[in-house]
């Protein structure tokens, strides 16, 4: 079972605020799937299970978000920095990314986000997925306008302007598709995040971890540069693979 959590502050006054865009994305996906969220006091959240996956919107303030984790992962007896929660995706706002940006990260920090800080405190680990959605305004010159430190709290709980919200509705659709990608292709996503291209040094060592992971890359390398030893390349791989 995969668990999708959309972060936000509870209360109608916080709807369509910058800090609640994660909640909005999860609600939009649940609605698209023809379901509705209902309150579950066991996890202090509005939630629904769809096709074996759990969608969660905490009914808490942002800095209390970690409380949800206590019962969700109560079966994990030992929680430390090495505990992996690779079935968990937290959808949240990011004020270091411009409006329009959507990005997966794994084993990443909070970046000062209070909801993520609290989740890390309860899980005692950073080894889970985040889908970060940029909320930083972009001015007419195409640069971002980050608020000064003293204004950050007011900024994140402030509402989007009409123009910004029109953009965010489109970005939310993009984020919904990213969540679907997580639900359907987690293994592929892990490879995208963790796989690095083989270097020239790896090419000469067929037993390197990179070459074992990417059996096809040498053939691509030779094809691209038209080396005359393409046949030898395939022979070597055939011998190693059988």
Secondary structure, DSSP 8 states (H G I E B T S, - for coil): --EEEE---SSGGGTTBGGGHHHHHHHHHHHHTT---EEETTTTEEEEEETTEEEEEESS-GGGTTHHHHHHTTT----STT--EEEEEEEEEEEEEETT-EEEEES---TT-HHHHHHHHHHT---EEEEEEEEE-B-TTS-B----GGGHHHHHTSB--HHHHHHHHHHHHHHHHHHHHHHH-HHHHHHHHH-----HHHHT-TTSHHHHH-TTHHHHHHHHHT-TTHHHHHHHHHHHH-
